[in-house]
Amino acid sequence: MMAPRRAVRDGLGRPVSDLRISVTDRCNFRCTYCMPKEVFGADYPFLPHSALLSFEEIVRLVRLFVQLGVRKVRLTGGEPLLRRDLETLVAMIAEVEGIEDMALTTNGSMLTPERARALKAAGLRRVTISLDAMDDAVFQALNDVRFPVSRVLAAMDAAAAAGLQPVKINAVVKRGVNDQQIVPLAEYFRNTGHVLRFIEYMDVGNTNGWRMEDVVPAEDMLRAIHERWPLEPVPPAHPGEVATRYRYLDGAGEIGVIASVTRPFCGGCTRARLSSDGQLFTCLFGSRGHDVRAWLRQNWSDEALLDALAGVWGRRVDRYSEVRSAHTTHSPRVEMSKIGG
């Protein structure tokens, strides 16, 4: 393992080990908890291509973040597979010395067998695919573009066949919308080798109308599953893991819960986030980014960039989920479609 040249810790002693990169703010879904159609309509001003970081700019930043301690990269969006020639970027990142893991979060709509094989060949290790319901009517109401469950399941099969394993499935749960789908989701993915993760509905951005009463606590989700198939806790696979893991006592696999609302894990957060327009955020719930794109396009040297990135992380004291309140939930925040998950 290559030691970071300038290992850096933030104001609360947390290192930076994960870099999440949004490669586009566009998405072909209009999920009601992320990009509601009422806001992200046909006339919504998405970023022009020139505003996005180029592949070369992204890779340069990855190389610099490795020197600060980053070992894992996740490509997000929007829907990252909408970014043309994404396999080229994957191959470029895979060549960066020090990157030990690279994953992709996708809605699965464009993950064909051919695309999955190409991504694997380029150097992608794993995929996380979103699926919020097994019932077609519920799922199509959530994605709001009438995309069927069957095609997402086909994407999971394509990923597994290509060796992008284990496939992880993210299911965002909102009370009164898809909470009745918790047990059906668990039942379907038992014994598949895939890892299903339930996510509490979060107040990312300001356009999804988030309310605390819409949150189904992780404890309630786990109880519903445990009553049907008993569970036991699993130790974290690595420090800073966001999902709390559980396995079925009957050996049918494991599930996870990501409980940012009721069980904040800010103390172990090691993630830096690059938005699709090159803004560096140090928290998923951030309101202000740092304009790294401007630094790049002003021809800053690597040393100057490294100093600036280290300074941003060194000053970081974010712990939004630990201090969430009626005041903070109404403060301006970056939208999920721009920063990724």
C-alpha positions as CSV (number, residue, x, y, z in Angstrom):
1,M,0.0,0.0,0.0
2,M,1.4,3.4,-1.0
3,A,1.7,5.8,1.9
4,P,0.1,9.2,1.4
5,R,2.6,11.9,0.7
6,R,0.7,14.4,2.8
7,A,-1.7,12.6,5.0
8,V,-4.2,15.2,6.2
9,R,-6.9,15.2,9.0
10,D,-9.7,17.6,9.4
11,G,-10.6,19.7,12.4
12,L,-12.2,16.7,14.1
13,G,-9.3,14.3,13.4
14,R,-10.9,12.5,10.4
15,P,-8.7,11.5,7.5
16,V,-9.8,11.7,3.8
17,S,-9.8,8.2,2.2
18,D,-12.8,8.3,-0.1
19,L,-13.5,10.6,-3.1
20,R,-16.9,10.7,-4.7
21,I,-17.0,12.2,-8.1
22,S,-20.2,13.4,-9.8
23,V,-19.5,13.2,-13.5
24,T,-22.9,14.7,-14.7
25,D,-25.8,16.5,-13.1
26,R,-28.2,15.0,-15.7
27,C,-30.4,12.0,-15.0
28,N,-33.0,10.1,-17.0
29,F,-35.1,9.4,-13.9
30,R,-37.1,11.9,-12.0
31,C,-37.2,10.3,-8.6
32,T,-39.5,12.2,-6.3
33,Y,-37.0,12.2,-3.4
34,C,-34.1,13.5,-5.5
35,M,-35.1,15.2,-8.8
36,P,-38.8,15.9,-8.7
37,K,-40.3,16.6,-12.1
38,E,-41.9,19.8,-10.8
39,V,-38.4,21.3,-10.3
40,F,-36.3,19.4,-12.9
41,G,-38.6,19.9,-15.8
42,A,-38.0,20.1,-19.6
43,D,-36.7,23.6,-19.3
44,Y,-34.3,23.0,-16.3
45,P,-30.9,24.5,-17.0
46,F,-28.5,21.6,-16.8
47,L,-24.8,22.2,-17.0
48,P,-23.3,22.6,-20.5
49,H,-20.5,20.2,-21.3
50,S,-17.9,22.9,-20.9
51,A,-18.9,23.4,-17.3
52,L,-18.1,19.8,-16.4
53,L,-14.7,18.7,-15.3
54,S,-12.9,17.0,-18.2
55,F,-11.6,13.5,-17.7
56,E,-8.0,14.9,-17.6
57,E,-9.0,17.4,-14.9
58,I,-10.7,14.6,-12.8
59,V,-7.7,12.3,-13.1
60,R,-5.4,15.1,-12.1
61,L,-7.4,15.7,-8.9
62,V,-7.6,12.0,-8.2
63,R,-3.7,11.8,-8.3
64,L,-3.5,14.8,-5.9
65,F,-6.1,13.3,-3.5
66,V,-4.2,10.1,-3.4
67,Q,-1.3,12.1,-1.9
68,L,-3.6,13.3,0.8
69,G,-4.8,9.7,1.6
70,V,-7.6,8.8,-0.8
71,R,-7.7,5.1,-1.6
72,K,-11.3,4.7,-2.9
73,V,-13.1,6.4,-5.7
74,R,-16.9,6.3,-6.5
75,L,-18.3,7.7,-9.7
76,T,-21.8,9.2,-9.3
77,G,-24.2,11.6,-10.9
78,G,-26.9,12.4,-11.8
79,E,-26.8,9.2,-13.7
80,P,-23.1,8.6,-14.4
81,L,-23.7,6.3,-17.4
82,L,-25.1,9.4,-19.3
83,R,-21.5,10.8,-19.4
84,R,-20.2,9.9,-22.8
85,D,-17.2,7.5,-22.9
86,L,-17.3,6.9,-19.1
87,E,-15.2,3.7,-19.7
88,T,-12.3,5.9,-20.8
89,L,-12.4,7.8,-17.4
90,V,-12.6,4.5,-15.5
91,A,-9.5,3.3,-17.3
92,M,-7.7,6.5,-16.6
93,I,-8.5,6.4,-12.9
94,A,-7.6,2.7,-12.7
95,E,-4.0,3.6,-13.8
96,V,-3.6,6.0,-10.8
97,E,-1.2,4.4,-8.4
98,G,-2.7,4.3,-4.9
99,I,-6.3,3.8,-5.9
100,E,-7.4,0.4,-4.4
101,D,-11.1,0.4,-5.2
102,M,-13.3,2.1,-7.8
103,A,-17.1,1.8,-7.8
104,L,-20.1,3.2,-9.6
105,T,-23.6,4.2,-8.4
106,T,-26.2,3.9,-11.1
107,N,-30.0,3.6,-11.6
108,G,-29.2,0.6,-13.9
109,S,-31.2,1.9,-16.8
110,M,-28.2,1.9,-19.2
111,L,-26.2,-0.9,-17.7
112,T,-26.5,-3.5,-20.5
113,P,-24.3,-6.7,-20.5
114,E,-22.0,-5.0,-23.1
115,R,-21.6,-1.9,-21.0
116,A,-21.0,-3.9,-17.8
117,R,-18.3,-5.9,-19.5
118,A,-16.7,-2.8,-20.9
119,L,-16.6,-1.1,-17.5
120,K,-15.1,-4.2,-15.8
121,A,-12.5,-4.4,-18.5
122,A,-11.6,-0.7,-18.0
123,G,-11.0,-1.3,-14.3
124,L,-14.3,-0.8,-12.4
125,R,-14.5,-3.1,-9.4
126,R,-18.1,-2.8,-8.2
127,V,-21.5,-1.2,-8.8
128,T,-24.3,0.0,-6.6
129,I,-27.7,0.0,-8.3
130,S,-30.8,1.8,-7.0
131,L,-34.1,0.0,-6.6
132,D,-36.7,1.4,-4.2
133,A,-39.5,-1.2,-4.7
134,M,-40.2,-4.6,-6.1
135,D,-43.8,-3.6,-7.1
136,D,-43.8,-2.0,-10.5
137,A,-46.5,0.5,-9.7
138,V,-44.7,1.7,-6.6
139,F,-41.3,1.8,-8.4
140,Q,-42.6,3.6,-11.5
141,A,-44.3,6.2,-9.3
142,L,-41.1,6.8,-7.5
143,N,-38.8,7.1,-10.6
144,D,-41.7,9.0,-12.4
145,V,-40.6,8.0,-15.9
146,R,-42.4,4.6,-15.9
147,F,-39.2,2.6,-15.8
148,P,-39.9,-1.1,-14.9
149,V,-38.4,-3.1,-12.1
150,S,-37.5,-5.9,-14.6
151,R,-35.0,-3.8,-16.4
152,V,-33.2,-2.9,-13.2
153,L,-33.0,-6.5,-12.2
154,A,-31.6,-7.2,-15.7
155,A,-28.9,-4.6,-15.0
156,M,-28.0,-6.4,-11.7
157,D,-27.7,-9.7,-13.6
158,A,-25.5,-8.0,-16.2
159,A,-23.2,-6.5,-13.5
160,A,-22.9,-9.9,-11.7
161,A,-22.2,-11.7,-14.9
162,A,-19.4,-9.2,-15.8
163,G,-17.8,-9.7,-12.4
164,L,-18.8,-6.4,-10.9
165,Q,-19.4,-8.0,-7.5
166,P,-20.8,-8.0,-5.0
167,V,-23.6,-6.0,-6.5
168,K,-25.1,-3.6,-3.9
169,I,-28.7,-2.4,-4.1
170,N,-29.7,0.9,-2.5
171,A,-33.3,1.4,-1.5
172,V,-34.4,4.8,-0.2
173,V,-37.5,4.3,2.1
174,K,-40.1,7.0,2.5
175,R,-43.0,6.6,4.9
176,G,-46.4,6.1,3.1
177,V,-44.7,5.7,-0.3
178,N,-42.6,2.5,-0.3
179,D,-42.3,1.4,3.3
180,Q,-44.5,-1.6,2.5
181,Q,-41.8,-2.7,0.1
182,I,-39.2,-3.4,2.8
183,V,-40.0,-7.1,3.3
184,P,-40.6,-7.8,-0.4
185,L,-37.2,-6.3,-1.2
186,A,-35.5,-8.3,1.5
187,E,-37.3,-11.5,0.4
188,Y,-36.2,-11.1,-3.3
189,F,-32.5,-10.5,-2.6
190,R,-32.1,-13.2,0.0
191,N,-29.8,-16.0,-1.3
192,T,-28.8,-13.9,-4.4
193,G,-25.3,-12.9,-3.2
194,H,-26.3,-9.3,-3.7
195,V,-26.2,-6.9,-0.7
196,L,-29.4,-4.9,-0.1
197,R,-29.1,-1.6,1.8
198,F,-32.0,0.4,3.1
199,I,-31.5,4.1,3.3
200,E,-33.4,6.5,5.5
201,Y,-35.0,9.3,3.5
202,M,-32.6,12.2,3.8
203,D,-32.8,16.0,3.5
204,V,-30.2,16.4,0.8
205,G,-30.8,19.6,-1.1
206,N,-34.0,21.7,-0.8
207,T,-36.3,20.5,-3.6
208,N,-37.6,17.2,-2.3
209,G,-39.9,18.6,0.4
210,W,-38.2,16.6,3.1
211,R,-40.0,16.2,6.5
212,M,-38.9,14.3,9.5
213,E,-42.3,12.6,9.7
214,D,-41.6,11.0,6.3
215,V,-38.5,9.2,7.7
216,V,-38.8,5.5,8.5
217,P,-36.2,4.8,11.2
218,A,-33.7,2.1,10.5
219,E,-34.9,0.3,13.7
220,D,-38.4,0.0,12.2
221,M,-37.0,-1.4,8.9
222,L,-34.8,-3.9,10.8
223,R,-37.7,-5.0,13.0
224,A,-39.9,-5.7,10.0
225,I,-37.3,-8.0,8.5
226,H,-36.2,-9.6,11.8
227,E,-39.7,-10.7,12.6
228,R,-39.7,-12.7,9.3
229,W,-36.1,-13.7,9.1
230,P,-34.0,-13.3,12.3
231,L,-30.9,-11.1,11.9
232,E,-27.6,-10.6,13.8
233,P,-25.1,-7.7,13.6
234,V,-22.0,-8.0,11.4
235,P,-18.8,-6.1,12.4
236,P,-17.8,-3.2,10.0
237,A,-15.6,-4.3,7.0
238,H,-13.5,-1.2,7.4
239,P,-13.4,2.1,9.4
240,G,-15.9,4.7,8.4
241,E,-18.3,2.3,6.8
242,V,-21.6,4.1,6.4
243,A,-23.9,1.0,6.3
244,T,-24.5,-0.9,9.5
245,R,-24.5,-4.5,8.5
246,Y,-26.6,-7.5,9.5
247,R,-26.7,-11.1,8.3
248,Y,-29.6,-13.6,8.3
249,L,-29.2,-16.3,10.9
250,D,-30.3,-18.9,8.3
251,G,-27.3,-18.0,6.1
252,A,-29.3,-16.3,3.3
253,G,-26.8,-13.4,3.1
254,E,-26.7,-9.9,4.6
255,I,-28.4,-6.5,4.5
256,G,-27.4,-3.1,5.5
257,V,-29.0,0.1,6.8
258,I,-27.8,3.6,6.2
259,A,-29.3,5.7,9.0
260,S,-28.0,9.2,8.5
261,V,-31.0,10.7,10.2
262,T,-31.6,8.5,13.3
263,R,-28.0,7.2,13.7
264,P,-25.6,9.9,12.5
265,F,-22.2,8.6,11.6
266,C,-20.5,12.0,11.0
267,G,-17.6,11.0,13.4
268,G,-16.4,8.4,11.0
269,C,-17.0,10.3,7.7
270,T,-13.9,10.2,5.5
271,R,-15.5,11.3,2.2
272,A,-14.7,14.3,0.0
273,R,-17.1,15.0,-2.8
274,L,-16.6,16.7,-6.2
275,S,-19.7,18.0,-7.8
276,S,-20.3,17.8,-11.6
277,D,-19.2,21.4,-12.1
278,G,-16.0,21.0,-10.1
279,Q,-17.0,22.2,-6.7
280,L,-15.4,20.4,-3.7
281,F,-17.8,19.7,-0.9
282,T,-16.8,18.2,2.5
283,C,-20.3,17.1,3.5
284,L,-23.2,15.6,1.6
285,F,-25.4,18.3,3.2
286,G,-23.0,21.1,2.3
287,S,-24.2,24.5,1.3
288,R,-21.0,25.9,-0.2
289,G,-18.4,24.2,-2.3
290,H,-14.8,25.3,-3.1
291,D,-14.3,26.1,-6.8
292,V,-11.6,23.6,-7.7
293,R,-12.5,23.9,-11.4
294,A,-11.4,27.5,-11.3
295,W,-8.1,26.6,-9.7
296,L,-7.5,24.0,-12.4
297,R,-8.4,26.4,-15.2
298,Q,-6.2,29.1,-13.8
299,N,-3.3,26.8,-14.3
300,W,-2.4,26.3,-10.7
301,S,0.6,24.1,-10.1
302,D,0.2,20.7,-8.5
303,E,1.8,22.0,-5.3
304,A,-0.6,24.9,-5.1
305,L,-3.5,22.6,-5.7
306,L,-2.3,20.2,-3.1
307,D,-1.9,23.0,-0.6
308,A,-5.4,24.2,-1.3
309,L,-7.0,20.8,-1.1
310,A,-5.2,20.0,2.1
311,G,-6.3,23.3,3.5
312,V,-9.9,22.7,2.7
313,W,-9.9,19.3,4.4
314,G,-7.8,20.5,7.3
315,R,-10.4,23.2,8.1
316,R,-13.3,20.8,7.8
317,V,-15.6,20.5,10.9
318,D,-18.8,19.3,9.2
319,R,-21.2,17.1,11.2
320,Y,-24.6,18.1,9.8
321,S,-26.4,14.9,10.7
322,E,-25.4,15.2,14.3
323,V,-26.7,18.8,14.6
324,R,-29.7,18.5,12.3
325,S,-32.5,20.7,13.5
326,A,-35.5,22.7,12.3
327,H,-33.1,25.5,11.5
328,T,-30.5,23.5,9.6
329,T,-33.1,21.6,7.5
330,H,-34.3,24.9,6.0
331,S,-30.8,26.1,5.2
332,P,-29.6,26.1,1.5
333,R,-27.9,22.9,0.5
334,V,-26.4,21.4,-2.6
335,E,-28.8,19.2,-4.6
336,M,-28.2,15.4,-4.7
337,S,-28.3,15.5,-8.5
338,K,-25.3,17.7,-8.5
339,I,-23.2,16.1,-5.8
340,G,-24.2,12.4,-6.0
341,G,-24.9,10.2,-3.1
